[in-house]
Amino acid sequence: LSFNPQGQTAVLRELSRFEWSYIRAFRSEHIDMPLFIGALQTIEQGNLLSRLEEIVWKGHNDDAFPHQQLLPTMPPVENFEGNQPLLIRLKTLVLNDVRCFWTPLAMHTGSLVNLELHNHIREDDFLPIRNLLLFNPSLEKLVFTFHGPSRGTSNTADLNSVESFTLPRLRHLHLKNVLCPHEMFYRVSLPALEVLRFQ
């Protein structure tokens, strides 16, 4: 399917014929996420993300997840009045060349088992990443491959003030070009770790 202006009507017609309630996985390369989300909202399937268990997306350098178009619809969980986070069913998230908005992702997940971020811009502040890990204690595989310049020092606040926690199921940890990985995992217990890879 194409999202060019000439074919948009035909695309929406085809999308409306899908049985969306059964879809649990989303895999895509180089899709224009704002157009896709807009198309889902047009056919009244904007809540698809809340049903997904797997997202695999290869984007462009300026892509982001959760996409900015979703952020206004993702208030802090404490404002949900008992409702579940938007991505609570998501178990696998694999992003390539997509920037991660850590805080909204942390606030709206909780069931991640596999988290892989490839070719992500290098981060200098690990507190938002630690929060994402803290909110997803079921993680079994974690891959961060970063790229780009770094200031050479971390912006993370005093390590003595960070919260300790355990990732009891994490078995596979792969970090590439991660600045100060000891800060990202300071006071984090990994009792099930089997594979540890640094690059």
C-alpha positions as CSV (number, residue, x, y, z in Angstrom):
1,L,0.0,0.0,0.0
2,S,1.2,3.5,-0.8
3,F,0.5,6.6,1.2
4,N,1.0,9.1,-1.6
5,P,-1.8,11.6,-1.9
6,Q,-3.2,10.1,-5.1
7,G,-3.7,6.7,-3.5
8,Q,-4.8,7.8,0.0
9,T,-8.5,7.1,-0.6
10,A,-7.8,3.6,-2.0
11,V,-5.4,2.9,0.9
12,L,-8.0,3.9,3.5
13,R,-10.6,1.8,1.8
14,E,-8.3,-1.3,1.9
15,L,-7.3,-0.6,5.5
16,S,-10.9,-0.4,6.5
17,R,-11.4,-4.0,5.3
18,F,-8.9,-5.5,7.6
19,E,-9.9,-7.4,10.7
20,W,-7.9,-5.2,13.0
21,S,-9.0,-6.8,16.3
22,Y,-6.8,-9.8,15.6
23,I,-3.6,-7.9,14.9
24,R,-0.9,-8.4,17.6
25,A,2.3,-7.5,15.8
26,F,3.4,-4.5,13.7
27,R,6.5,-4.7,11.6
28,S,7.6,-2.1,9.1
29,E,10.5,-0.5,7.3
30,H,10.6,3.2,6.5
31,I,6.9,3.8,7.0
32,D,5.7,7.4,7.5
33,M,4.4,6.9,11.0
34,P,2.4,10.2,11.2
35,L,0.5,9.3,8.0
36,F,0.0,5.7,9.2
37,I,-1.3,6.8,12.6
38,G,-3.6,9.4,10.9
39,A,-4.9,6.7,8.6
40,L,-5.7,4.4,11.6
41,Q,-7.5,7.2,13.3
42,T,-9.5,8.0,10.1
43,I,-10.8,4.4,10.0
44,E,-11.4,4.4,13.8
45,Q,-8.5,2.1,14.6
46,G,-6.4,4.5,16.5
47,N,-6.4,2.2,19.5
48,L,-4.4,-0.5,17.7
49,L,-1.3,0.2,19.7
50,S,-3.1,-0.8,22.9
51,R,-3.5,-4.3,21.5
52,L,-0.1,-4.8,20.1
53,E,2.4,-7.3,21.6
54,E,5.2,-6.7,19.2
55,I,6.5,-3.7,17.3
56,V,9.5,-3.9,15.0
57,W,10.2,-0.7,13.1
58,K,13.1,0.4,11.0
59,G,12.8,4.1,10.5
60,H,14.8,7.1,9.5
61,N,17.1,9.3,11.6
62,D,14.3,11.8,12.3
63,D,11.7,9.2,13.4
64,A,10.8,8.9,17.0
65,F,8.8,6.5,19.2
66,P,6.3,7.1,20.7
67,H,5.8,9.4,17.8
68,Q,5.0,13.0,18.5
69,Q,1.6,12.6,17.1
70,L,0.8,10.1,19.8
71,L,2.3,12.1,22.7
72,P,-0.8,14.4,23.2
73,T,-2.9,11.3,23.6
74,M,-0.6,9.8,26.2
75,P,-1.1,11.6,29.5
76,P,0.9,10.5,32.5
77,V,-0.4,7.3,34.0
78,E,-1.3,9.0,37.2
79,N,-3.9,11.0,35.3
80,F,-5.5,7.9,33.8
81,E,-7.9,7.4,36.7
82,G,-7.3,3.7,36.9
83,N,-6.9,3.1,33.2
84,Q,-3.9,0.9,32.0
85,P,-0.9,2.4,30.2
86,L,-1.4,2.6,26.4
87,L,1.3,0.0,25.6
88,I,0.7,-2.4,28.5
89,R,0.5,-5.5,26.3
90,L,3.7,-4.7,24.4
91,K,6.2,-7.5,25.0
92,T,8.7,-6.9,22.1
93,L,9.9,-3.6,20.9
94,V,12.7,-3.4,18.3
95,L,13.5,0.0,16.9
96,N,16.2,0.7,14.3
97,D,17.2,4.3,13.4
98,V,14.3,5.6,15.6
99,R,14.8,7.9,18.5
100,C,13.2,6.8,21.8
101,F,11.2,9.2,24.0
102,W,12.2,7.5,27.2
103,T,9.7,9.0,29.7
104,P,6.5,8.4,27.7
105,L,7.7,4.9,26.8
106,A,8.4,4.1,30.5
107,M,5.1,5.5,31.6
108,H,3.1,3.5,29.0
109,T,4.8,0.1,29.1
110,G,5.2,-2.5,31.9
111,S,5.3,-5.9,30.1
112,L,8.3,-5.6,27.9
113,V,10.3,-8.9,27.6
114,N,12.5,-7.9,24.6
115,L,13.8,-4.4,24.1
116,E,16.2,-3.7,21.2
117,L,17.2,-0.2,20.2
118,H,19.6,-0.2,17.2
119,N,21.5,2.9,15.8
120,H,20.0,5.1,18.5
121,I,21.5,8.5,19.1
122,R,24.0,8.3,22.0
123,E,22.5,9.3,25.4
124,D,24.4,11.2,28.1
125,D,21.6,11.0,30.8
126,F,20.7,7.5,32.0
127,L,18.0,8.3,34.5
128,P,15.2,8.1,32.0
129,I,16.6,4.8,30.7
130,R,16.8,3.4,34.2
131,N,13.1,4.4,34.8
132,L,12.2,2.5,31.6
133,L,14.0,-0.6,32.9
134,L,12.5,-0.2,36.4
135,F,9.0,-0.1,35.0
136,N,9.6,-3.3,32.9
137,P,10.8,-6.0,35.4
138,S,10.0,-8.8,33.0
139,L,12.8,-7.9,30.6
140,E,14.8,-10.9,29.4
141,K,16.7,-9.4,26.5
142,L,18.1,-5.9,26.3
143,V,20.1,-4.4,23.4
144,F,21.3,-0.8,23.1
145,T,23.5,0.1,20.2
146,F,24.2,3.8,20.2
147,H,25.9,6.1,17.7
148,G,26.9,9.7,17.4
149,P,29.0,12.2,19.3
150,S,29.2,12.4,23.1
151,R,30.3,15.0,25.6
152,G,32.5,12.3,27.1
153,T,30.9,12.5,30.6
154,S,27.5,11.5,31.9
155,N,24.8,14.0,32.9
156,T,23.3,11.5,35.3
157,A,22.9,13.0,38.8
158,D,24.6,11.8,41.9
159,L,24.7,8.0,41.7
160,N,24.2,7.7,45.5
161,S,20.6,9.0,45.0
162,V,19.5,6.5,42.3
163,E,17.0,3.8,43.3
164,S,18.2,0.2,43.4
165,F,16.1,-2.4,41.7
166,T,16.3,-5.9,40.2
167,L,15.7,-7.3,36.7
168,P,15.1,-10.9,37.8
169,R,14.6,-12.3,34.3
170,L,17.2,-10.5,32.2
171,R,19.4,-13.1,30.5
172,H,20.9,-11.2,27.5
173,L,22.5,-7.8,27.7
174,H,24.3,-6.2,24.7
175,L,25.6,-2.6,24.9
176,K,27.4,-0.9,22.1
177,N,28.9,2.7,22.3
178,V,27.1,3.2,25.6
179,L,28.7,5.9,27.6
180,C,29.4,4.9,31.2
181,P,27.4,1.6,31.3
182,H,28.2,1.2,35.0
183,E,26.0,4.3,35.6
184,M,23.1,2.9,33.6
185,F,23.2,-0.3,35.7
186,Y,24.4,1.1,39.0
187,R,22.6,-0.7,41.9
188,V,20.7,-2.9,39.3
189,S,20.8,-6.6,40.2
190,L,20.8,-9.0,37.3
191,P,20.7,-12.5,38.9
192,A,19.7,-14.4,35.8
193,L,22.2,-12.8,33.4
194,E,23.8,-15.4,31.0
195,V,25.1,-13.3,28.1
196,L,26.9,-10.0,28.5
197,R,28.3,-8.2,25.5
198,F,30.1,-4.8,25.4
199,Q,31.3,-3.1,22.2
